[in-house]
Amino acid sequence: MGRLPVLNLLGLAYAAPAVLFLAIASSDRFGLWPDARRVLGLVAGLLGAVFVTLETRRAFRGTDIRLDASTWPSNAELYAYSAVWIVLALVLLATGILRRSRLLRYAALAVLMVTAFKVFLIDMSGLTGLLRVASFLGLGLTLIAIGRIYQKFVLGPGSAGAAQDRPGA
Protein backbone atom coordinates (compact mmCIF):
# COMPACT_ATOMS: atom_id res chain seq x y z
CA MET A 1 0.00 0.00 0.00
CA GLY A 2 2.84 2.40 0.74
CA ARG A 3 3.88 4.31 3.82
CA LEU A 4 3.16 7.86 2.65
CA PRO A 5 -0.18 9.41 3.54
CA VAL A 6 -2.47 10.08 0.57
CA LEU A 7 0.23 9.23 -2.00
CA ASN A 8 -0.22 5.48 -1.74
CA LEU A 9 -2.32 2.70 -3.23
CA LEU A 10 -5.37 3.91 -1.31
CA GLY A 11 -5.04 7.22 -3.13
CA LEU A 12 -4.75 5.41 -6.44
CA ALA A 13 -7.69 3.11 -5.70
CA TYR A 14 -10.09 5.63 -4.14
CA ALA A 15 -8.98 9.27 -4.33
CA ALA A 16 -7.91 9.29 -8.00
CA PRO A 17 -11.20 7.81 -9.29
CA ALA A 18 -13.14 10.15 -6.99
CA VAL A 19 -11.36 13.18 -8.46
CA LEU A 20 -11.82 11.83 -12.00
CA PHE A 21 -15.55 11.17 -11.50
CA LEU A 22 -16.01 14.58 -9.93
CA ALA A 23 -14.19 16.27 -12.83
CA ILE A 24 -16.37 14.42 -15.36
CA ALA A 25 -19.56 15.23 -13.46
CA SER A 26 -18.60 18.91 -13.21
CA SER A 27 -17.59 19.35 -16.84
CA ASP A 28 -19.94 20.28 -19.68
CA ARG A 29 -17.65 18.65 -22.28
CA PHE A 30 -19.14 15.19 -21.93
CA GLY A 31 -22.79 16.08 -22.47
CA LEU A 32 -24.01 13.96 -19.58
CA TRP A 33 -27.62 13.91 -18.49
CA PRO A 34 -28.28 15.55 -15.14
CA ASP A 35 -29.02 12.16 -13.55
CA ALA A 36 -25.70 10.77 -14.78
CA ARG A 37 -23.93 13.79 -13.28
CA ARG A 38 -25.62 13.17 -9.93
CA VAL A 39 -24.67 9.50 -9.97
CA LEU A 40 -21.05 10.30 -10.79
CA GLY A 41 -21.01 12.93 -8.05
CA LEU A 42 -22.50 10.45 -5.58
CA VAL A 43 -19.94 7.78 -6.51
CA ALA A 44 -17.16 10.36 -6.19
CA GLY A 45 -18.41 11.32 -2.75
CA LEU A 46 -18.65 7.70 -1.60
CA LEU A 47 -15.14 6.96 -2.88
CA GLY A 48 -13.86 10.07 -1.12
CA ALA A 49 -15.50 9.04 2.17
CA VAL A 50 -14.07 5.53 1.92
CA PHE A 51 -10.65 6.99 1.15
CA VAL A 52 -10.74 9.32 4.17
CA THR A 53 -11.88 6.46 6.42
CA LEU A 54 -9.20 4.07 5.17
CA GLU A 55 -6.52 6.76 5.49
CA THR A 56 -7.59 7.19 9.11
CA ARG A 57 -7.25 3.42 9.57
CA ARG A 58 -3.81 3.53 7.90
CA ALA A 59 -2.74 6.33 10.26
CA PHE A 60 -3.46 4.06 13.23
CA ARG A 61 -2.46 0.66 11.80
CA GLY A 62 0.23 1.38 9.25
CA THR A 63 0.14 -0.67 6.08
CA ASP A 64 -1.90 -3.51 7.62
CA ILE A 65 -5.42 -2.11 7.51
CA ARG A 66 -7.30 -5.41 7.55
CA LEU A 67 -10.13 -5.70 10.04
CA ASP A 68 -10.52 -8.85 12.09
CA ALA A 69 -10.78 -9.83 15.75
CA SER A 70 -7.10 -9.16 16.40
CA THR A 71 -7.07 -5.73 14.71
CA TRP A 72 -10.31 -4.32 16.07
CA PRO A 73 -10.15 -0.51 16.31
CA SER A 74 -9.10 1.04 19.60
CA ASN A 75 -11.22 3.70 21.26
CA ALA A 76 -8.86 6.39 19.98
CA GLU A 77 -9.26 5.10 16.44
CA LEU A 78 -13.05 5.03 16.79
CA TYR A 79 -13.03 8.63 18.06
CA ALA A 80 -10.75 9.61 15.17
CA TYR A 81 -13.29 8.23 12.67
CA SER A 82 -15.97 10.40 14.29
CA ALA A 83 -13.77 13.50 14.15
CA VAL A 84 -12.76 12.88 10.53
CA TRP A 85 -16.38 12.31 9.49
CA ILE A 86 -17.49 15.52 11.21
CA VAL A 87 -14.77 17.43 9.33
CA LEU A 88 -15.92 15.72 6.11
CA ALA A 89 -19.50 16.81 6.82
CA LEU A 90 -18.33 20.39 7.45
CA VAL A 91 -16.35 20.42 4.19
CA LEU A 92 -19.37 19.09 2.29
CA LEU A 93 -21.64 21.66 3.95
CA ALA A 94 -19.27 24.54 3.19
CA THR A 95 -18.89 23.40 -0.42
CA GLY A 96 -22.64 22.99 -0.73
CA ILE A 97 -23.24 26.48 0.62
CA LEU A 98 -20.60 28.07 -1.62
CA ARG A 99 -21.76 26.23 -4.74
CA ARG A 100 -25.44 26.56 -3.79
CA SER A 101 -25.80 22.81 -4.16
CA ARG A 102 -28.70 21.23 -2.32
CA LEU A 103 -27.30 17.76 -3.06
CA LEU A 104 -23.98 18.55 -1.32
CA ARG A 105 -25.79 20.04 1.67
CA TYR A 106 -27.97 16.92 1.96
CA ALA A 107 -24.86 14.74 1.67
CA ALA A 108 -23.30 16.75 4.50
CA LEU A 109 -26.37 16.23 6.65
CA ALA A 110 -26.36 12.49 5.86
CA VAL A 111 -22.70 12.16 6.89
CA LEU A 112 -23.45 14.15 10.03
CA MET A 113 -26.41 11.92 10.91
CA VAL A 114 -24.36 8.75 10.44
CA THR A 115 -21.62 10.25 12.60
CA ALA A 116 -24.06 11.28 15.33
CA PHE A 117 -25.57 7.77 15.42
CA LYS A 118 -22.08 6.25 15.56
CA VAL A 119 -21.11 8.54 18.42
CA PHE A 120 -24.27 7.70 20.38
CA LEU A 121 -24.23 3.96 19.71
CA ILE A 122 -20.52 3.11 19.69
CA ASP A 123 -18.27 5.88 20.99
CA MET A 124 -20.30 6.79 24.07
CA SER A 125 -21.02 3.21 25.12
CA GLY A 126 -17.62 2.83 26.77
CA LEU A 127 -17.53 6.22 28.45
CA THR A 128 -18.64 6.98 32.00
CA GLY A 129 -18.85 9.99 34.27
CA LEU A 130 -17.42 13.31 33.20
CA LEU A 131 -15.98 11.96 29.93
CA ARG A 132 -19.46 10.93 28.84
CA VAL A 133 -20.88 14.33 29.83
CA ALA A 134 -18.09 16.14 27.98
CA SER A 135 -18.65 13.99 24.88
CA PHE A 136 -22.39 14.67 24.87
CA LEU A 137 -21.72 18.37 25.39
CA GLY A 138 -19.16 18.45 22.56
CA LEU A 139 -21.48 16.63 20.16
CA GLY A 140 -24.40 18.84 21.13
CA LEU A 141 -22.44 22.04 20.64
CA THR A 142 -21.19 20.78 17.27
CA LEU A 143 -24.71 19.99 16.12
CA ILE A 144 -26.02 23.36 17.33
CA ALA A 145 -23.18 25.18 15.54
CA ILE A 146 -23.86 23.33 12.30
CA GLY A 147 -27.55 24.12 12.62
CA ARG A 148 -26.80 27.79 13.11
CA ILE A 149 -24.45 27.81 10.10
CA TYR A 150 -27.13 26.13 7.99
CA GLN A 151 -29.76 28.58 9.23
CA LYS A 152 -27.59 31.62 8.54
CA PHE A 153 -26.15 30.72 5.14
CA VAL A 154 -28.80 28.47 3.61
CA LEU A 155 -32.12 29.61 5.00
CA GLY A 156 -31.10 33.25 5.10
CA PRO A 157 -31.49 36.07 7.61
CA GLY A 158 -34.75 36.24 9.49
CA SER A 159 -35.58 32.58 8.86
CA ALA A 160 -35.69 31.77 12.58
CA GLY A 161 -38.62 34.09 13.17
CA ALA A 162 -40.27 33.32 9.83
CA ALA A 163 -41.82 30.12 11.16
CA GLN A 164 -43.32 32.02 14.09
CA ASP A 165 -44.77 34.71 11.82
CA ARG A 166 -46.67 32.26 9.62
CA PRO A 167 -50.28 31.54 10.56
CA GLY A 168 -50.69 28.08 12.02
CA ALA A 169 -46.98 27.69 12.82
Secondary structure in CASP SS format (residue, H / E / C, confidence):
PFRMAT SS
TARGET T0000
AUTHOR 0000-0000-0000
METHOD secondary structure of the structure
MODEL  1
M C 1.00
G C 1.00
R C 1.00
L C 1.00
P C 1.00
V C 1.00
L C 1.00
N C 1.00
L H 1.00
L H 1.00
G H 1.00
L H 1.00
A H 1.00
Y H 1.00
A H 1.00
A H 1.00
P H 1.00
A H 1.00
V H 1.00
L H 1.00
F H 1.00
L H 1.00
A H 1.00
I H 1.00
A H 1.00
S H 1.00
S C 1.00
D C 1.00
R C 1.00
F C 1.00
G C 1.00
L C 1.00
W C 1.00
P H 1.00
D H 1.00
A H 1.00
R H 1.00
R H 1.00
V H 1.00
L H 1.00
G H 1.00
L H 1.00
V H 1.00
A H 1.00
G H 1.00
L H 1.00
L H 1.00
G H 1.00
A H 1.00
V H 1.00
F H 1.00
V H 1.00
T H 1.00
L H 1.00
E H 1.00
T H 1.00
R H 1.00
R H 1.00
A H 1.00
F H 1.00
R H 1.00
G C 1.00
T C 1.00
D C 1.00
I C 1.00
R C 1.00
L C 1.00
D C 1.00
A H 1.00
S H 1.00
T H 1.00
W C 1.00
P C 1.00
S C 1.00
N H 1.00
A H 1.00
E H 1.00
L H 1.00
Y H 1.00
A H 1.00
Y H 1.00
S H 1.00
A H 1.00
V H 1.00
W H 1.00
I H 1.00
V H 1.00
L H 1.00
A H 1.00
L H 1.00
V H 1.00
L H 1.00
L H 1.00
A H 1.00
T H 1.00
G H 1.00
I H 1.00
L H 1.00
R C 1.00
R C 1.00
S C 1.00
R H 1.00
L H 1.00
L H 1.00
R H 1.00
Y H 1.00
A H 1.00
A H 1.00
L H 1.00
A H 1.00
V H 1.00
L H 1.00
M H 1.00
V H 1.00
T H 1.00
A H 1.00
F H 1.00
K H 1.00
V H 1.00
F H 1.00
L H 1.00
I H 1.00
D H 1.00
M H 1.00
S H 1.00
G H 1.00
L C 1.00
T C 1.00
G H 1.00
L H 1.00
L H 1.00
R H 1.00
V H 1.00
A H 1.00
S H 1.00
F H 1.00
L H 1.00
G H 1.00
L H 1.00
G H 1.00
L H 1.00
T H 1.00
L H 1.00
I H 1.00
A H 1.00
I H 1.00
G H 1.00
R H 1.00
I H 1.00
Y H 1.00
Q H 1.00
K H 1.00
F H 1.00
V H 1.00
L H 1.00
G C 1.00
P C 1.00
G C 1.00
S H 1.00
A H 1.00
G H 1.00
A H 1.00
A H 1.00
Q H 1.00
D H 1.00
R C 1.00
P C 1.00
G C 1.00
A C 1.00
END
